[in-house]
């Protein structure tokens, strides 16, 4: 199995980031990600987010904090505390899923697959899987 690595996007790369992650739905995709974490966690109150690229071609957003977020997903009975990074992965996966269904974009669906593959190797893989499955 090849290791998938995440790299923080530089300030200069941030401008193009969401258009690559959510082609044709840039603003809606980004807002959907933030709104998803807001829906899943009472601990989320906005703030600056980091953008990451993955060595497998994927991308995701995560709050730029060391804070833990209590995630509650009543549809699958998940409740747990996750790092900001894992919470961002969860929110981005939900947003990619929603946007993939809404736009029928192969690129957005591919980004979901790439991020899901990365999530399997994350140190909080079990929490991420439980939260989205």
N, C-alpha and C positions, 0 to 999 in steps of 0.2 A: 504494500500500500504506500503510495506516495504521500508525503506530508504536505498539507496545504497550509500556507502561511498568510497572515494578515499584515498589511502594511498601512500605516497611517498616511492619509493623503496630505500633501503639502497645501499651504494656503493657495498657491497658484493653481493647483489642480482641482480645488473645491468647486470652481465655477462650472466646469464641464461635468462634474461627477454625477449629479442627479439626472442630467440629460442622457447619460450613458446607462444609468441604472433603470430609469423609467422613461424610455424614449416615447415621445408623443404624449406624455402625461407627467411632465416634470413637477409642476407645482402640486398637482393632485397626489402624486406618489409620495412626495416628501411630506406633505401635510398629513396624508393617511398614516405614514409611519409614526409621526409625533402623536397624532390622535389615538392611534392604537395603543401606544404605551400609556397614554392618559386614561384610556378605558380600562386597561388591565391592571393599573397600579395607582392607588391613592397616594403613593409616595412620590409620584412624578408631578412636578410643578413647573415644567418648562426648563429652559436652559440651553446652553451651547451643546452641540452634538459633534462628535468626531466622525469622519468618513474614512472607511477602510476599503482597500482593494485586496482581493485574494489572489493567490498565485495560480488558482485554477480558472481565473477569469471572472469570478464573482465580486460582489461589492455589498457593503452593508453600512448602516449608520448606528451609532451608539452614543448615549449621553456621555459627555466629557466630565465624568466625576468618578470618585471611588465609592460613592454611595451604593448601598444595597437597596433593591426594590422588591417589595412584596408584590408578587404577581398572582392575580386571581382570575382564573378562566372558568366561569361557572358552566360553560357548555361541555367541558370535559372533566369537571370536578378537580382541576389542578389548583393548588395553592402552594406557593413556595417563595423563598427569598433568593434572588439572583443578583449577581454583580451587574453593574451598569452595562458592561460588555455583553453579557448573556441576555439581558433585558432588551438591548438594542437589536441583537440577533433575532430574538423572538418577535419584536415589533416589526422588524424589516421583513421577516418571513411572512407574517400575517399581511403586511402591506403588499408584498409581491404577489401573494396568493389572490388577494382582492383585486389588485390591478391586472393580474394575468387573466382572471375571469372577465373583468370589465372590458379590457382592450383586445383580448385574444392575441396579444403580442408574443411571438415566439421568443424574442429577446428577453422580455420580462419573465417568461416561464423558465428560460434557461438560467437566468439569474437566481430564481428560486431554487433550482436544482443545484447550482454551484454553492449557494449559501447553505443549503441543507447538507451537502457533502461535507462542507467545512464544519458544520455544527456537530457532526458525528465525532470529530477529533477534538472538540473544545473541552476544556477541563470541566465544564458544567453541561456536558452533552446529555446526561440523563434528565436534568431539569429542563433543558431546552426541548428535548423530545416529548417529555411529559406535558409541557405547556402547549405545544402545538398539535399534538396528536389527539 
